[in-house]
Amino acid sequence: MSATTASFLMPDAAPTWQLWKTLNSGNPVPVEFPSECRQNGKPLVVGLPATACRTVGLVLPEVTADLLPSMIEAQLEKRGFTIVAPPQANYAWHLLGAQHGQMFVSVDVLGHPFPQELIVPHAVNYAAALRMRQLPADELVIVQEQDQIVLAFGQQGKLWHSHIIGSTATAAEDLAREIRLAQMVLENTATASPILGIELVGQHLAQLKPALQASLKLPLKTAAHLEASRQVKMEPGQKLLPLAVYDAQKRQVRKRQVTLAALVLAVLYTVLFLFGWMYISRIEAEKAALQARINDTGGPAASVRTTAQRWRALEPATDVQRYPMVQLSQITSLMPPSGILIKKFTAELAEVEIDGDARDAQSATQFLEDLKKHPQLGRYAWSMPVPAVRNNVATFKIQGTLQ
């Protein structure tokens, strides 16, 4: 996100706020409370006053990017800050530059406890408000912010360090003492450039210039306001969100995911229902078409079935192989020259019965097997009870049923 792709909610000198559609626009909209700020189509970045965000300037040896977070956390803990562990850390760092093997890192640390009135659930990022301002080079900046007096120092025009030194009710002598103390501390931290002057921003501080000049050695100058920085760039990996905002956005994301999943399931069920309805409609149409064909062909089919039944009834009369004389001729052709005597032959529509005598049971059984193997007579299922043997004669009865 840059100065032109996001909106910025910035604290005013008084306890009010200003909404900048972009930092390039010069007509901010006054807002009384952050909670009144609504989305206007762009991501919203909330600029925090020094009462809710402390900015710490660090001078660190040049290291790789993977080692930098652990070094920053060690320096913050050394200064007494409480570090909140991921998934949502309570600090974000900004690399301002490097010189002579040293890196200049500016770290925004959220106040604890974080003010409830500054919670904006739809904000995409938070940062120190002075980070969105253009700071003069080599000068301390004293600015009024939400009725508090804030001292800031920049590197290459970007915020490096800031803290509160008093309020609008603080006497000029006390402010001067805090400024001198901050000057000594900053000069002893090996800043990239020397401190050459002090800039007082706003009408209230301009009125204190004579009293402050008497107690300070550095030259003082005044300015009506600080210009918005057009080089602001919020890195996606350095997102600073209060825990309440992070939890609210996480719940919103989960809600959207559940809603999306429900919508997808509803669409899926609708599509499946439509496909099922189309398939059933097609089956019903095919069923109706088949029923129509059945109705059309029912009469002819019944006539065909009746004709077939009649022909099957006439089959004994039309099938030469089922004539009794033909069957008897076929049976007698299987008889051996001696040993088998047929005493009775009966032929009906589907049954044949042969009564006779054989010289022994084995001859009767062999005669039965020959009947089963005959090409024409094999159409019958032949069976024979055990022959009755008397006076060396085996009396048999063979029955055949048309298969």
C-alpha positions as CSV (number, residue, x, y, z in Angstrom):
1,M,0.0,0.0,0.0
2,S,1.2,3.5,-0.9
3,A,0.1,7.1,-0.3
4,T,-2.3,6.8,-3.3
5,T,-3.7,3.4,-2.9
6,A,-5.1,3.7,0.7
7,S,-7.0,6.1,2.9
8,F,-5.5,7.4,6.1
9,L,-7.2,8.3,9.4
10,M,-4.9,10.8,11.1
11,P,-5.0,12.4,14.6
12,D,-5.4,16.2,14.7
13,A,-3.8,18.6,17.0
14,A,-7.0,18.7,19.0
15,P,-8.7,15.5,20.2
16,T,-10.3,15.0,16.7
17,W,-9.3,13.1,13.6
18,Q,-8.9,13.7,9.9
19,L,-9.7,11.2,7.1
20,W,-7.4,11.6,4.1
21,K,-8.7,9.8,0.9
22,T,-5.0,9.8,-0.2
23,L,-2.0,11.6,1.2
24,N,-1.8,13.5,-2.1
25,S,-5.1,15.2,-1.5
26,G,-5.2,18.4,0.5
27,N,-8.8,18.3,1.7
28,P,-9.1,15.9,4.6
29,V,-12.5,15.2,6.1
30,P,-12.9,15.9,9.8
31,V,-13.9,12.9,11.9
32,E,-14.7,13.1,15.6
33,F,-14.1,9.5,16.6
34,P,-12.3,6.7,14.7
35,S,-15.3,4.4,15.1
36,E,-17.3,6.9,12.9
37,C,-14.9,6.3,10.0
38,R,-16.5,4.1,7.3
39,Q,-15.1,2.4,4.3
40,N,-14.8,4.6,1.2
41,G,-13.7,1.9,-1.3
42,K,-10.0,1.9,-0.3
43,P,-8.0,0.1,2.4
44,L,-7.9,2.1,5.6
45,V,-4.7,2.8,7.5
46,V,-5.1,4.3,11.0
47,G,-2.3,6.7,12.1
48,L,-1.8,6.3,15.8
49,P,-1.0,9.2,18.2
50,A,2.0,8.8,20.4
51,T,-0.3,8.1,23.3
52,A,-1.2,4.7,21.6
53,C,2.0,4.0,19.7
54,R,5.6,4.4,20.8
55,T,8.2,4.8,18.0
56,V,11.7,3.6,18.9
57,G,14.8,4.3,16.8
58,L,17.4,1.5,16.7
59,V,20.9,1.5,15.2
60,L,21.8,-2.2,14.5
61,P,24.7,-3.9,12.7
62,E,24.0,-4.9,9.2
63,V,22.5,-8.4,9.2
64,T,20.4,-10.6,6.9
65,A,16.6,-10.1,6.9
66,D,16.0,-13.4,8.8
67,L,18.1,-12.3,11.8
68,L,16.6,-8.8,12.0
69,P,13.4,-9.6,13.9
70,S,15.2,-11.4,16.7
71,M,17.6,-8.5,17.1
72,I,14.7,-6.0,17.2
73,E,12.8,-8.0,19.8
74,A,16.0,-8.2,22.0
75,Q,16.4,-4.4,21.8
76,L,12.8,-3.8,22.7
77,E,12.8,-6.2,25.7
78,K,16.0,-4.4,26.8
79,R,14.1,-1.1,26.8
80,G,11.3,-2.6,28.9
81,F,8.7,-3.3,26.1
82,T,6.4,-6.3,26.3
83,I,6.6,-8.4,23.1
84,V,3.4,-10.1,22.0
85,A,4.0,-13.4,20.2
86,P,2.5,-14.2,16.8
87,P,0.1,-14.7,15.1
88,Q,-0.3,-11.0,15.6
89,A,2.8,-9.2,17.0
90,N,2.4,-5.8,18.7
91,Y,5.2,-4.2,16.8
92,A,6.3,-3.5,13.2
93,W,9.7,-2.3,12.0
94,H,10.7,-0.1,9.1
95,L,14.2,-0.1,7.6
96,L,15.1,3.5,6.9
97,G,18.6,2.9,5.4
98,A,22.1,1.7,6.1
99,Q,25.5,3.5,6.5
100,H,29.0,2.3,7.4
101,G,27.9,-1.2,8.3
102,Q,24.9,0.0,10.4
103,M,21.2,-0.2,9.8
104,F,18.7,2.5,10.9
105,V,15.5,0.8,12.0
106,S,12.4,2.5,13.2
107,V,10.0,0.3,15.3
108,D,6.3,1.1,16.1
109,V,5.1,-0.5,19.3
110,L,1.5,-0.5,20.2
111,G,0.5,0.8,23.6
112,H,-0.7,-1.6,26.3
113,P,-3.5,-1.6,27.1
114,F,-4.6,-0.4,23.7
115,P,-7.3,2.3,23.8
116,Q,-10.7,0.8,22.9
117,E,-11.8,4.0,21.2
118,L,-9.1,3.5,18.5
119,I,-10.3,0.0,17.5
120,V,-11.5,0.2,13.8
121,P,-12.4,-3.4,12.8
122,H,-12.1,-2.7,9.0
123,A,-8.6,-1.1,9.2
124,V,-6.0,-3.0,7.2
125,N,-3.0,-1.6,9.1
126,Y,-2.0,0.7,11.9
127,A,1.2,2.9,12.1
128,A,2.5,5.9,14.0
129,A,0.8,9.0,12.6
130,L,4.1,10.8,12.2
131,R,5.2,8.1,9.8
132,M,2.8,9.6,7.3
133,R,4.4,13.0,7.6
134,Q,7.4,14.5,5.9
135,L,10.0,15.3,8.6
136,P,12.7,18.0,8.1
137,A,16.3,16.7,7.8
138,D,18.7,17.0,10.8
139,E,16.1,18.7,13.0
140,L,14.1,17.8,16.1
141,V,10.4,18.2,15.5
142,I,8.1,19.3,18.3
143,V,4.4,18.8,17.3
144,Q,1.1,19.0,19.1
145,E,-0.9,15.8,18.7
146,Q,-4.2,15.2,20.4
147,D,-3.4,17.9,23.1
148,Q,-0.1,16.1,23.7
149,I,3.4,17.5,22.9
150,V,5.4,15.0,20.9
151,L,9.1,15.1,20.1
152,A,10.2,13.3,16.8
153,F,13.3,12.8,14.9
154,G,13.6,11.5,11.3
155,Q,16.1,9.9,9.0
156,Q,16.0,10.8,5.4
157,G,12.7,12.5,5.9
158,K,11.1,9.5,7.5
159,L,10.1,9.0,11.2
160,W,12.8,7.3,13.2
161,H,12.0,8.1,16.8
162,S,9.2,9.8,18.7
163,H,7.8,10.1,22.3
164,I,5.6,12.4,24.4
165,I,7.4,15.1,26.3
166,G,4.4,16.9,27.8
167,S,0.9,18.3,27.2
168,T,-0.4,21.6,26.1
169,A,-0.5,22.5,29.8
170,T,3.2,21.8,30.3
171,A,5.3,24.9,31.1
172,A,7.9,26.0,28.5
173,E,10.8,25.4,31.0
174,D,9.7,21.7,31.5
175,L,9.4,21.2,27.7
176,A,12.9,22.7,27.2
177,R,14.3,20.4,29.8
178,E,12.7,17.4,28.0
179,I,14.0,18.6,24.6
180,R,17.6,19.0,25.9
181,L,17.5,15.5,27.5
182,A,16.1,13.9,24.3
183,Q,18.8,15.8,22.2
184,M,21.6,14.3,24.4
185,V,20.2,10.8,24.2
186,L,19.7,10.9,20.4
187,E,23.1,12.4,19.7
188,N,24.7,9.5,21.8
189,T,22.9,6.8,19.7
190,A,25.1,7.5,16.7
191,T,22.3,9.0,14.5
192,A,23.0,9.1,10.8
193,S,23.2,12.9,10.8
194,P,23.8,15.6,13.5
195,I,20.9,17.6,15.1
196,L,21.2,21.1,13.7
197,G,17.9,22.7,14.8
198,I,14.4,22.4,16.2
199,E,11.1,22.9,14.3
200,L,8.0,23.9,16.3
201,V,4.8,22.8,14.5
202,G,1.5,24.4,15.2
203,Q,0.1,27.7,16.7
204,H,0.5,26.7,20.3
205,L,4.2,25.8,20.0
206,A,4.8,28.9,18.0
207,Q,3.6,31.0,20.9
208,L,6.2,29.2,23.2
209,K,9.1,29.9,20.9
210,P,10.5,32.9,22.8
211,A,10.4,31.0,26.1
212,L,11.9,27.9,24.6
213,Q,14.7,29.7,22.7
214,A,15.9,31.2,26.0
215,S,16.5,27.7,27.3
216,L,17.7,25.9,24.2
217,K,21.0,26.4,22.3
218,L,19.8,25.1,19.0
219,P,18.1,27.5,16.6
220,L,14.3,27.3,16.5
221,K,11.9,27.8,13.7
222,T,8.1,27.4,13.3
223,A,5.8,25.7,10.8
224,A,2.0,25.7,10.5
225,H,1.9,22.0,9.9
226,L,3.9,19.0,8.6
227,E,3.4,18.1,5.0
228,A,2.0,14.6,4.2
229,S,4.6,12.2,3.0
230,R,4.1,10.9,-0.5
231,Q,6.7,8.2,-0.1
232,V,4.8,6.2,2.4
233,K,4.8,2.5,1.7
234,M,3.3,-0.1,4.0
235,E,5.0,-3.5,3.5
236,P,2.4,-6.4,3.4
237,G,4.6,-8.5,5.7
238,Q,4.8,-5.7,8.3
239,K,1.1,-5.5,9.4
240,L,0.5,-3.9,12.7
241,L,-2.9,-4.6,14.1
242,P,-4.3,-4.5,17.7
243,L,-5.3,-7.9,19.0
244,A,-9.0,-6.8,19.1
245,V,-8.9,-5.8,15.5
246,Y,-7.0,-8.9,14.5
247,D,-9.6,-11.1,16.2
248,A,-12.5,-9.1,14.7
249,Q,-11.1,-9.6,11.2
250,K,-10.4,-13.2,11.8
251,R,-14.0,-13.7,12.8
252,Q,-15.1,-11.8,9.7
253,V,-12.9,-13.9,7.5
254,R,-14.3,-17.1,9.1
255,K,-17.8,-15.8,8.7
256,R,-17.2,-15.1,5.0
257,Q,-15.7,-18.5,4.5
258,V,-18.7,-20.2,6.1
259,T,-21.0,-18.0,4.0
260,L,-19.1,-18.8,0.9
261,A,-19.1,-22.5,1.7
262,A,-22.8,-22.5,2.3
263,L,-23.3,-20.6,-1.0
264,V,-21.2,-23.1,-2.8
265,L,-23.1,-26.0,-1.3
266,A,-26.4,-24.4,-2.2
267,V,-25.2,-23.9,-5.8
268,L,-24.0,-27.5,-5.9
269,Y,-27.2,-28.8,-4.5
270,T,-29.2,-26.7,-7.0
271,V,-27.1,-28.0,-9.9
272,L,-27.4,-31.6,-8.7
273,F,-31.2,-31.1,-8.3
274,L,-31.4,-29.6,-11.8
275,F,-29.4,-32.5,-13.3
276,G,-31.5,-35.0,-11.3
277,W,-34.7,-33.4,-12.5
278,M,-33.5,-33.3,-16.1
279,Y,-32.4,-37.0,-15.9
280,I,-35.8,-38.0,-14.4
281,S,-37.6,-36.0,-17.0
282,R,-35.6,-37.7,-19.7
283,I,-36.3,-41.1,-18.2
284,E,-40.0,-40.3,-17.9
285,A,-40.0,-39.2,-21.6
286,E,-38.4,-42.4,-22.7
287,K,-40.8,-44.4,-20.5
288,A,-43.7,-42.6,-22.2
289,A,-42.3,-43.2,-25.6
290,L,-41.8,-46.9,-24.9
291,Q,-45.3,-47.1,-23.5
292,A,-46.6,-45.5,-26.7
293,R,-44.7,-48.0,-28.7
294,I,-46.0,-50.9,-26.6
295,N,-49.5,-49.6,-27.1
296,D,-48.9,-49.3,-30.8
297,T,-47.4,-52.8,-31.1
298,G,-49.5,-54.5,-28.4
299,G,-52.2,-55.8,-30.9
300,P,-49.8,-57.1,-33.5
301,A,-47.6,-58.7,-30.8
302,A,-50.6,-60.4,-29.2
303,S,-51.6,-61.8,-32.7
304,V,-48.0,-63.0,-33.2
305,R,-48.1,-64.7,-29.8
306,T,-51.4,-66.4,-30.6
307,T,-50.1,-67.6,-33.9
308,A,-47.0,-68.9,-32.3
309,Q,-49.0,-70.8,-29.7
310,R,-51.1,-72.3,-32.5
311,W,-48.1,-73.4,-34.4
312,R,-46.6,-74.9,-31.3
313,A,-49.9,-76.8,-30.8
314,L,-49.6,-78.1,-34.4
315,E,-46.0,-79.0,-34.1
316,P,-46.6,-82.7,-33.4
317,A,-48.5,-82.8,-36.7
318,T,-46.1,-80.8,-38.7
319,D,-42.8,-82.0,-37.3
320,V,-41.9,-85.2,-39.2
321,Q,-39.5,-86.3,-36.5
322,R,-42.3,-86.5,-34.0
323,Y,-44.5,-88.8,-36.1
324,P,-45.1,-92.0,-34.1
325,M,-44.1,-94.2,-37.0
326,V,-40.9,-92.2,-37.6
327,Q,-40.0,-92.4,-33.9
328,L,-40.7,-96.1,-33.8
329,S,-38.5,-96.6,-36.8
330,Q,-35.7,-94.6,-35.2
331,I,-36.1,-96.7,-32.0
332,T,-36.1,-100.0,-33.8
333,S,-32.9,-98.9,-35.7
334,L,-31.2,-98.8,-32.3
335,M,-32.1,-102.3,-31.3
336,P,-29.4,-104.9,-31.5
337,P,-29.8,-108.0,-33.7
338,S,-31.0,-109.9,-30.6
339,G,-31.5,-109.4,-26.9
340,I,-34.2,-106.7,-27.0
341,L,-37.9,-107.2,-27.6
342,I,-40.4,-104.2,-27.7
343,K,-43.8,-105.3,-26.6
344,K,-45.5,-101.9,-26.5
345,F,-44.8,-98.4,-27.9
346,T,-46.9,-95.3,-26.9
347,A,-46.4,-91.9,-28.5
348,E,-48.2,-88.7,-27.2
349,L,-47.6,-85.0,-27.9
350,A,-44.7,-84.6,-25.5
351,E,-44.1,-88.1,-24.2
352,V,-42.9,-91.5,-25.5
353,E,-43.2,-94.8,-23.6
354,I,-41.5,-98.1,-24.5
355,D,-42.3,-101.4,-22.8
356,G,-40.2,-104.4,-23.5
357,D,-38.0,-107.3,-22.4
358,A,-34.2,-107.8,-22.5
359,R,-32.0,-110.8,-22.0
360,D,-30.5,-108.9,-19.0
361,A,-30.5,-105.5,-17.3
362,Q,-27.3,-104.5,-18.9
363,S,-28.8,-104.8,-22.4
364,A,-31.8,-102.6,-21.3
365,T,-29.4,-100.0,-19.9
366,Q,-27.3,-99.9,-23.0
367,F,-30.5,-99.5,-25.1
368,L,-31.4,-96.5,-22.8
369,E,-28.0,-94.9,-23.5
370,D,-28.4,-95.4,-27.2
371,L,-31.7,-93.5,-27.1
372,K,-30.1,-90.6,-25.3
373,K,-27.3,-90.3,-27.9
374,H,-29.6,-90.4,-31.0
375,P,-29.6,-87.1,-33.0
376,Q,-33.4,-86.9,-33.1
377,L,-34.5,-88.9,-30.1
378,G,-32.0,-87.0,-27.9
379,R,-34.5,-84.2,-27.7
380,Y,-36.3,-86.3,-25.1
381,A,-35.3,-86.7,-21.5
382,W,-35.1,-90.5,-21.2
383,S,-35.5,-92.4,-17.9
384,M,-35.9,-96.0,-16.9
385,P,-36.7,-97.6,-13.5
386,V,-34.6,-100.6,-12.5
387,P,-35.7,-103.5,-14.8
388,A,-37.5,-106.4,-13.1
389,V,-35.6,-109.7,-13.8
390,R,-37.5,-113.0,-13.8
391,N,-36.6,-116.3,-15.4
392,N,-33.5,-114.7,-17.0
393,V,-35.6,-112.0,-18.6
394,A,-35.3,-108.3,-17.7
395,T,-38.6,-106.4,-18.1
396,F,-38.1,-102.7,-18.6
397,K,-40.1,-99.5,-19.1
398,I,-38.4,-96.5,-20.7
399,Q,-40.1,-93.1,-20.7
400,G,-39.1,-90.0,-22.7
401,T,-40.3,-86.4,-22.1
402,L,-39.8,-83.8,-24.7
403,Q,-37.4,-81.1,-23.5
